[in-house]
Protein backbone atom coordinates (compact mmCIF):
# COMPACT_ATOMS: atom_id res chain seq x y z
CA UNK A 1 0.00 0.00 0.00
CA UNK A 2 1.47 3.32 -1.11
CA UNK A 3 1.40 6.66 0.69
CA UNK A 4 -1.67 7.85 -1.21
CA UNK A 5 -3.67 4.76 -0.25
CA UNK A 6 -2.53 5.05 3.38
CA UNK A 7 -3.60 8.70 3.58
CA UNK A 8 -6.94 7.91 1.95
CA UNK A 9 -7.55 5.07 4.42
CA UNK A 10 -6.60 7.33 7.35
CA UNK A 11 -9.01 10.01 6.10
CA UNK A 12 -11.81 7.44 5.89
CA UNK A 13 -11.16 5.88 9.32
CA UNK A 14 -10.29 9.00 11.32
CA UNK A 15 -11.38 12.20 9.53
CA UNK A 16 -11.16 14.10 12.84
CA UNK A 17 -7.48 13.22 13.20
CA UNK A 18 -5.87 14.13 9.87
CA UNK A 19 -3.13 16.74 9.66
CA UNK A 20 -3.92 19.61 7.29
CA UNK A 21 -0.63 19.04 5.44
CA UNK A 22 -1.52 15.38 4.92
CA UNK A 23 -4.95 16.40 3.64
CA UNK A 24 -3.41 18.73 1.06
CA UNK A 25 -0.88 16.04 0.11
CA UNK A 26 -3.75 13.62 -0.44
CA UNK A 27 -5.66 16.12 -2.58
CA UNK A 28 -2.61 16.75 -4.76
CA UNK A 29 -1.79 13.06 -5.18
CA UNK A 30 -5.36 12.35 -6.30
CA UNK A 31 -5.19 14.97 -9.06
CA UNK A 32 -6.86 17.90 -7.30
CA UNK A 33 -5.39 21.36 -7.98
CA UNK A 34 -5.31 24.36 -5.68
CA UNK A 35 -7.05 27.17 -7.54
CA UNK A 36 -6.50 30.09 -5.18
CA UNK A 37 -6.02 31.16 -1.59
CA UNK A 38 -7.58 34.04 0.36
CA UNK A 39 -6.24 34.24 3.90
CA UNK A 40 -6.39 30.76 5.37
CA UNK A 41 -9.09 29.62 2.91
CA UNK A 42 -7.86 27.55 -0.02
CA UNK A 43 -10.00 26.52 -2.96
CA UNK A 44 -9.21 23.11 -4.46
CA UNK A 45 -10.67 21.83 -7.73
CA UNK A 46 -11.20 18.11 -8.40
CA UNK A 47 -10.12 16.45 -11.65
CA UNK A 48 -13.74 16.68 -12.84
CA UNK A 49 -14.29 20.28 -11.73
CA UNK A 50 -15.88 20.00 -8.28
CA UNK A 51 -14.90 22.83 -5.93
CA UNK A 52 -13.84 22.31 -2.31
CA UNK A 53 -12.91 25.22 -0.03
CA UNK A 54 -10.76 24.13 2.90
CA UNK A 55 -8.97 25.78 5.80
CA UNK A 56 -7.06 24.37 8.77
CA UNK A 57 -8.15 24.19 12.39
CA UNK A 58 -4.72 24.71 13.93
CA UNK A 59 -2.56 21.99 12.40
CA UNK A 60 -5.55 19.71 11.75
CA UNK A 61 -7.92 19.47 8.82
CA UNK A 62 -11.60 19.98 9.56
CA UNK A 63 -13.39 16.63 9.62
CA UNK A 64 -16.49 17.90 7.81
CA UNK A 65 -14.29 19.10 4.92
CA UNK A 66 -12.58 15.71 4.74
CA UNK A 67 -16.01 14.05 4.60
CA UNK A 68 -17.05 16.44 1.80
CA UNK A 69 -13.87 15.53 -0.09
CA UNK A 70 -14.48 11.79 0.38
CA UNK A 71 -18.05 12.11 -0.92
CA UNK A 72 -16.87 14.00 -4.03
CA UNK A 73 -13.95 11.60 -4.57
CA UNK A 74 -16.20 8.55 -4.31
CA UNK A 75 -18.86 10.04 -6.63
CA UNK A 76 -16.25 10.95 -9.25
CA UNK A 77 -14.58 7.52 -8.97
CA UNK A 78 -17.94 5.76 -9.42
CA UNK A 79 -18.63 7.72 -12.62
CA UNK A 80 -15.42 6.70 -14.38
N, C-alpha and C positions, 0 to 999 in steps of 0.2 A: 504494500500500500504506500503510495507516494504522499508527498506533503500536502498536495491539493486534496486528496481523498481524506487524509487525516483531519485537515481543517474543516472540511465539509461535515465529516462525522461528528467532530467536536461541536460545531454550530448546531447540528440537529439534536444532539444529546443534552447539551448544556448552553443554550443561547444566552443565559444570564451570566455566563462566566467566560466570555470570549474577549480577548484583548482587541482594542480598536485596530491596532496595527495588523493583527492576524486577520481581522475582518476585511481590511482593505487589501491585504495580500491575497486572500481568497477571491475577492471580487476580480482583481486583476488577472489571476491565474485562470479564471473561468471566462475570460474574454470581455468583462465589463470595462468601461473606460470612464475615467473621471472627466466630466464635462467642464465644471467650474467650481470655484469655492468662493463663498462670501462669509467672512468671519470663520466660525468653526463649522459652518454648514457646507457640506460637499455634495454635489449632485453627480451621481453615477448613472450611466446609461448601459443597459443590458445589450447583448449582441443583437437582439431583435427590437431594440428601441424603447424598452420600458424604462421609466425614470424612477430613481430611488434616492431621495435626499437622506443623508446620514450625518450624524455628529456624535462625538464621543461624550461619555459620561465619565469624566476623569480619564483614566487609562482604558476603560472598558467600553465596549460597544453596547448600544442599547438593545435589549433583548427583543423588543417589539420590531425594531428595524431589521434584525437578523431574521425574524419570523417572516417579515414582508419579503425580504430577499429570497428566502427558501421557497415561499409560495410562488414567486415569479420564476425562479430558477426551475422549479418542478414543472410549472405550466409550460415554460418554453421548451424544456427537455421532452415533455410528452408530445409536443406538436412537431417534433422533428421527423 
